[in-house]
Amino acid sequence: MKKRQIIIQRGFSLIELLIAMAIVGILGAVAYPSYTRWVSQGERAEARVALQRAALWMETNRAASLAYNRTPDSATPNVNNALLTSLGLNRVRDSNPQPFSITFFGTVGQNAYTLQAIAAGTVAAGIAEHGACYQLTIDHLGRKGRRGTTGGGVATVFYDSAATACWAR
C-alpha cells in the first residue's frame, strides 16, 4: 500500500495577495481625501485663532497707546509686520512648517488695521482647491472677512456670505 503524502500549504497565494492589495488601495482612495479635508479644517482653525490673538494684541496696544499704529513707548508709528514677527504674532503654531502667515493687509492706521492670514508652504497649494478660505482677515471693528481680488485684479477684503462660511468651518 502506498502512503499518501499530505502537503501542508503555508502562506498566501498570489490571487489572495492581489485581492488584499486591491482592498487596501480602495480604502486608501476613499480615506485620503477625507483625511486631507480634516487636516485643512484644522489648519484654518489654527489660522483663525492666530488672527484673533493678533487682533487682541492690537486692541490691548491701542488701549495703552491710544493708537493702533504705535506702541506706548514710541511717539512715531512703529506697528508693522516686523513688529508682529518680533512678538511671534506672525506664526500660527510654534512648530514648523507654518500653514499660514499672519501679516497686515495694507498699512496700520492710527484708528484702523486689517490683519490677514495667508496660506503658506504646502497649504498654499490648496488655495486653488479651497479658494477664499485660505485667505482670512479680521479688522479693527472685529469684522471677519476673506481676502480676494476684484475684476481688475486688485486685492481687497470681502465681508460676504463666503467669508462667513470660511470663518464658520
Wavefront OBJ file of the C-alpha trace (Angstrom):
o trace
v 0.000 0.000 0.000
v 1.306 3.380 -0.974
v 1.499 6.072 1.610
v -0.138 9.322 0.737
v 1.851 12.371 1.372
v -0.014 15.209 2.976
v 1.155 18.562 1.717
v 0.559 21.423 4.101
v 0.295 24.773 2.386
v 1.820 27.740 4.105
v 1.471 31.388 3.076
v -0.858 33.087 0.671
v -1.469 32.620 -2.995
v -0.804 35.392 -5.450
v -4.535 35.907 -6.010
v -5.145 36.354 -2.288
v -2.371 38.936 -2.068
v -3.722 40.841 -5.089
v -7.215 40.919 -3.600
v -5.873 42.208 -0.287
v -3.846 44.909 -2.070
v -6.916 45.964 -4.082
v -8.975 46.301 -0.895
v -6.262 48.387 0.791
v -5.998 50.573 -2.337
v -9.744 51.214 -2.412
v -9.811 52.051 1.292
v -6.884 54.436 0.826
v -8.537 56.151 -2.121
v -11.646 56.755 -0.042
v -9.899 57.719 3.216
v -7.146 60.052 1.923
v -9.398 62.882 0.651
v -11.341 62.800 3.909
v -8.106 62.928 5.903
v -6.736 65.902 3.942
v -10.049 67.740 4.377
v -9.825 67.296 8.150
v -6.203 68.488 8.190
v -7.182 71.564 6.145
v -10.008 72.400 8.522
v -7.640 72.094 11.472
v -5.097 74.410 9.873
v -7.788 77.000 9.096
v -8.943 76.800 12.717
v -5.356 77.468 13.844
v -5.209 80.471 11.499
v -8.463 81.887 12.886
v -7.139 81.584 16.437
v -3.835 83.247 15.459
v -5.692 86.135 13.791
v -7.826 86.674 16.862
v -4.746 86.524 19.106
v -3.036 89.207 16.991
v -6.227 91.305 16.976
v -6.370 91.051 20.781
v -2.781 92.314 20.960
v -3.721 95.225 18.678
v -6.654 96.180 20.913
v -4.515 95.910 24.054
v -1.861 98.064 22.385
v -4.453 100.680 21.388
v -5.762 100.859 24.938
v -2.222 101.568 26.163
v -1.059 103.940 23.403
v -4.373 105.391 22.134
v -3.439 104.424 18.575
v -3.147 101.207 16.583
v -0.052 102.241 14.673
v 2.349 102.866 17.561
v 3.340 101.217 20.821
v 3.179 103.048 24.170
v 6.961 103.594 24.225
v 7.045 105.192 20.758
v 5.842 108.579 19.553
v 6.121 107.554 15.903
v 4.222 104.798 14.067
v 6.059 101.515 14.564
v 3.385 98.813 14.380
v 4.127 96.817 11.239
v 4.818 93.276 10.042
v 8.328 93.363 11.545
v 6.819 94.035 14.975
v 4.352 91.154 14.526
v 7.325 88.921 13.740
v 9.345 90.081 16.751
v 6.356 89.405 19.025
v 5.776 85.983 17.439
v 2.275 87.014 16.337
v 3.011 86.172 12.699
v 3.132 82.450 13.494
v 0.145 80.135 13.584
v 1.917 77.464 15.652
v 5.196 77.046 17.468
v 6.452 74.266 15.203
v 7.282 74.330 11.519
v 6.102 74.242 8.825
v 3.764 77.177 9.214
v 0.483 76.570 7.370
v -0.386 80.303 7.357
v 1.445 83.571 7.835
v -0.159 86.436 9.743
v 0.526 89.918 8.338
v -1.172 93.269 7.969
v -3.280 93.906 4.882
v -2.063 97.333 3.858
v -0.703 99.781 6.410
v -1.755 100.195 10.008
v -3.514 103.490 10.631
v -3.968 105.382 13.867
v -7.596 104.239 14.041
v -7.745 101.194 11.778
v -5.989 97.978 10.800
v -6.708 94.765 8.936
v -4.861 91.545 9.743
v -4.707 88.688 7.257
v -3.844 85.007 7.386
v -2.485 83.843 4.053
v -1.760 80.204 3.269
v 1.936 79.380 3.185
v 4.056 76.408 2.188
v 2.235 73.230 1.286
v -1.113 74.718 2.333
v -0.727 77.352 -0.376
v -1.065 74.581 -2.933
v -4.617 74.061 -1.635
v -5.718 77.603 -2.484
v -6.847 76.587 -5.947
v -8.898 73.777 -4.446
v -10.286 75.600 -1.412
v -10.226 79.219 -2.628
v -11.155 82.036 -0.293
v -10.949 80.016 2.907
v -7.157 80.190 2.746
v -7.082 83.979 2.867
v -8.822 85.107 6.061
v -8.936 88.640 7.510
v -10.059 90.440 10.647
v -10.171 94.218 11.110
v -10.283 96.792 13.900
v -14.076 96.505 14.109
v -13.859 92.742 14.591
v -15.304 92.104 11.123
v -14.237 88.722 9.838
v -13.667 88.575 6.111
v -11.724 86.979 3.330
v -9.138 88.410 1.011
v -9.784 88.270 -2.692
v -9.343 90.214 -5.891
v -11.698 92.431 -7.806
v -12.367 92.019 -11.509
v -9.393 94.306 -12.186
v -7.057 92.106 -10.152
v -6.845 94.478 -7.164
v -6.528 92.779 -3.767
v -9.392 93.654 -1.440
v -11.258 92.331 1.598
v -14.758 90.906 1.227
v -17.267 90.707 4.067
v -19.816 88.426 2.412
v -21.529 85.079 2.882
v -18.425 83.262 1.566
v -16.364 84.952 4.297
v -18.923 83.976 6.914
v -18.793 80.388 5.687
v -14.979 80.345 5.841
v -14.952 81.599 9.413
v -17.663 79.101 10.415
v -15.849 75.963 9.128
l 1 2 3 4 5 6 7 8 9 10 11 12 13 14 15 16 17 18 19 20 21 22 23 24 25 26 27 28 29 30 31 32 33 34 35 36 37 38 39 40 41 42 43 44 45 46 47 48 49 50 51 52 53 54 55 56 57 58 59 60 61 62 63 64 65 66 67 68 69 70 71 72 73 74 75 76 77 78 79 80 81 82 83 84 85 86 87 88 89 90 91 92 93 94 95 96 97 98 99 100 101 102 103 104 105 106 107 108 109 110 111 112 113 114 115 116 117 118 119 120 121 122 123 124 125 126 127 128 129 130 131 132 133 134 135 136 137 138 139 140 141 142 143 144 145 146 147 148 149 150 151 152 153 154 155 156 157 158 159 160 161 162 163 164 165 166 167 168 169
